[in-house]
Amino acid sequence: MRRGRAGRAVTPRVIAVDGPAAAGKGTLARRLARELGLPYLDTGLLYRAVGRRVLEAGGDPRDAAVAEAAARSLTPADLDRGDLRGPAADMAASAVATLPQVRAALVDWQRDFGRRHGAVMDGRDIGTVIFPDAPAKLFVTASPEARARRRHAELAARGLDRPLADVLAEMQARDAQDAARATAPMKPAEDAVVLDTTELGIEEAFQAARTLVRVRLG
């Protein structure tokens, strides 16, 4: 907690950027963080790291006890792993994210990060659960087909040649799982601005996001 004029407590600014995979929220959140001089946190990496720890140990990401133990032993170094992307990591992350025990273990970590100095945080429930009082909230989305093409290109750039139809099917399955989970389902916060990037280039999307955030911050 910072101190402002007259010694009053000033709550650090947290910008919530939520939305499904490959909608562009990570790219936008990183650029917004640089623009605003705030730390950036990809909260999805927390769940990916938990899922990867479980898989690495030969466990089932749907096993609550195993996943919770992985979440509580998570270290910052786990977020720097090179194997946190790809279909296996995607589905494992989505599976552990449905578990209340895992989410509880990671909520305090995320809130502490944002409260220390403010942050631009991207995820799926930042504006609805982690920081429901965030002054600026974006929900970045795009059509499943557009998102699948982006992810397919991303995988190809990493040397992973997978059929586009498979990428689309996996993305739709993960969307359904994220939206249907009982704990913190993926959805726009009531006061979030929805930004559809289906027809927008990177620069157009960023300019739109920057304008929306600055209006919300006053």
C-alpha positions in Angstrom: 0.0 0.0 0.0 1.4 3.3 -1.1 1.0 6.7 0.7 -0.3 9.7 -1.1 -0.6 13.3 -0.1 -1.3 14.0 3.5 -0.2 10.4 4.3 -3.4 8.9 3.0 -3.3 5.3 1.8 -3.4 4.9 -2.0 -4.4 1.6 -3.4 -2.1 0.6 -6.3 -3.8 0.5 -9.7 -4.7 -2.9 -11.0 -5.8 -3.3 -14.6 -7.8 -6.6 -15.2 -7.5 -8.1 -18.7 -9.5 -11.3 -19.0 -10.6 -13.5 -21.8 -10.1 -16.8 -23.6 -6.9 -18.2 -25.0 -5.4 -16.6 -28.2 -7.8 -13.6 -28.1 -4.8 -11.3 -27.7 -5.1 -10.4 -24.1 -1.5 -11.3 -23.2 0.0 -9.1 -26.0 -2.4 -6.2 -25.0 -1.7 -6.6 -21.3 2.1 -6.5 -21.7 1.9 -3.4 -23.9 -0.5 -1.7 -21.4 1.9 -2.5 -18.6 4.7 -0.8 -20.4 2.6 2.1 -21.3 1.4 2.6 -17.7 4.7 1.8 -16.1 3.1 -1.1 -14.1 4.3 -4.7 -13.5 2.8 -7.4 -15.7 1.5 -10.8 -14.6 0.2 -13.6 -16.8 -1.8 -15.4 -14.2 -2.5 -18.3 -16.6 1.1 -19.3 -16.1 0.4 -20.1 -12.5 -2.2 -22.7 -13.5 0.0 -23.9 -16.4 2.9 -24.4 -13.9 0.7 -26.3 -11.5 -0.6 -28.5 -14.3 2.9 -29.1 -15.6 4.2 -30.0 -12.1 1.3 -32.6 -11.8 2.0 -34.1 -15.3 5.7 -34.2 -14.6 5.1 -36.2 -11.4 2.8 -38.6 -13.4 -0.3 -37.4 -11.7 -3.8 -36.6 -12.9 -4.5 -32.8 -13.1 -8.1 -33.6 -12.0 -6.8 -35.1 -8.7 -7.6 -32.3 -6.1 -5.0 -33.4 -3.5 -2.2 -33.8 -6.0 -3.0 -30.5 -7.7 -3.3 -28.6 -4.5 0.1 -29.9 -3.3 1.6 -28.7 -6.6 0.0 -25.3 -6.2 1.2 -24.8 -2.7 4.8 -25.7 -3.6 4.9 -23.4 -6.6 7.9 -21.1 -6.9 8.6 -18.1 -9.1 11.1 -20.2 -11.1 8.2 -22.5 -12.2 6.8 -19.5 -14.2 10.0 -19.4 -16.3 9.7 -23.0 -17.5 9.9 -23.5 -21.3 7.2 -26.2 -21.4 4.2 -24.2 -20.2 2.6 -23.9 -23.7 1.1 -26.4 -26.0 -2.0 -28.8 -25.9 -1.0 -30.9 -22.9 -0.2 -27.8 -20.8 -3.4 -26.1 -22.0 -5.7 -28.9 -20.9 -3.8 -29.6 -17.7 -4.1 -25.9 -16.7 -7.8 -25.9 -17.5 -8.3 -29.0 -15.4 -6.5 -27.8 -12.3 -8.2 -24.4 -12.6 -11.6 -26.1 -12.0 -10.4 -27.2 -8.5 -11.4 -24.9 -5.6 -8.4 -26.1 -3.6 -6.0 -25.0 -6.3 -7.7 -21.6 -6.9 -7.6 -20.9 -3.2 -3.9 -21.6 -3.0 -3.2 -19.2 -5.8 -5.7 -16.4 -5.1 -3.6 -14.9 -2.3 -0.5 -15.0 -4.4 -2.1 -13.1 -7.2 -3.7 -10.5 -4.8 -0.4 -9.9 -3.1 1.3 -9.3 -6.4 -1.2 -6.7 -7.5 -1.4 -5.0 -4.1 2.3 -4.4 -3.8 2.8 -2.0 -6.6 -0.2 -2.2 -8.9 -0.2 -4.4 -12.0 -1.7 -5.2 -15.3 -2.9 -8.8 -14.9 -4.2 -11.1 -17.6 -6.2 -14.2 -16.9 -9.8 -15.5 -16.8 -11.2 -14.2 -13.5 -9.1 -11.2 -12.6 -12.0 -8.8 -12.9 -14.6 -11.1 -11.4 -12.8 -12.8 -8.5 -9.2 -11.7 -7.9 -9.7 -7.9 -8.2 -13.4 -7.2 -8.5 -12.8 -3.6 -7.6 -10.2 -3.0 -10.2 -10.8 0.5 -11.7 -10.3 -0.7 -15.3 -11.4 -4.1 -16.7 -11.2 -5.5 -20.2 -12.6 -8.7 -21.5 -10.7 -9.5 -24.7 -12.3 -12.0 -27.0 -12.4 -13.2 -30.6 -14.2 -15.8 -32.7 -13.1 -19.4 -32.0 -11.9 -19.7 -35.6 -9.8 -16.5 -35.4 -8.3 -17.7 -32.2 -7.6 -21.1 -33.5 -5.7 -19.7 -36.5 -3.6 -17.5 -34.2 -2.7 -20.4 -32.0 -2.0 -22.6 -35.0 0.4 -20.0 -36.3 2.0 -19.7 -32.9 2.5 -23.5 -32.7 3.9 -23.6 -36.2 6.4 -20.9 -35.3 7.7 -23.1 -32.6 8.0 -26.0 -35.0 4.8 -27.8 -33.9 2.8 -28.7 -37.0 -0.7 -29.6 -35.9 -3.9 -29.7 -38.0 -5.9 -26.5 -37.6 -9.1 -28.6 -37.0 -7.5 -30.2 -34.0 -6.4 -26.8 -32.6 -9.9 -25.5 -33.0 -11.5 -28.5 -31.4 -9.1 -28.3 -28.4 -9.7 -24.6 -28.0 -13.5 -25.1 -28.0 -13.2 -27.9 -25.5 -11.2 -25.7 -23.2 -13.6 -22.8 -23.6 -16.5 -25.0 -22.6 -14.6 -26.3 -19.6 -13.6 -22.8 -18.5 -17.0 -21.4 -18.9 -18.8 -24.3 -17.2 -16.7 -24.7 -14.1 -18.4 -24.2 -10.8 -15.6 -22.1 -9.3 -14.9 -18.7 -11.0 -16.2 -19.5 -14.5 -14.7 -17.5 -17.3 -17.1 -14.6 -18.1 -16.9 -10.8 -18.4 -17.3 -8.9 -15.2 -20.5 -6.8 -15.2 -18.5 -3.6 -15.4 -15.9 -4.9 -17.9 -15.5 -3.5 -21.4 -15.6 -6.2 -24.0 -13.1 -5.9 -26.8 -13.5 -8.2 -29.8 -10.3 -8.5 -31.7 -11.5 -10.8 -34.4 -11.1 -8.2 -37.2 -8.4 -6.1 -35.5 -4.7 -6.1 -36.1 -2.3 -5.9 -33.1 -1.9 -2.2 -33.3 -5.6 -1.5 -33.8 -6.4 -3.7 -30.8 -3.8 -2.0 -28.6 -5.0 1.5 -29.5 -8.6 0.5 -28.7 -7.5 -1.1 -25.4 -5.3 1.9 -24.4 -8.2 4.3 -25.0 -10.7 2.2 -23.0 -8.3 1.8 -20.1 -7.4 5.5 -20.0 -11.1 6.4 -20.0 -11.8 4.1 -17.1 -8.8 5.5 -15.2 -9.9 9.0 -15.8 
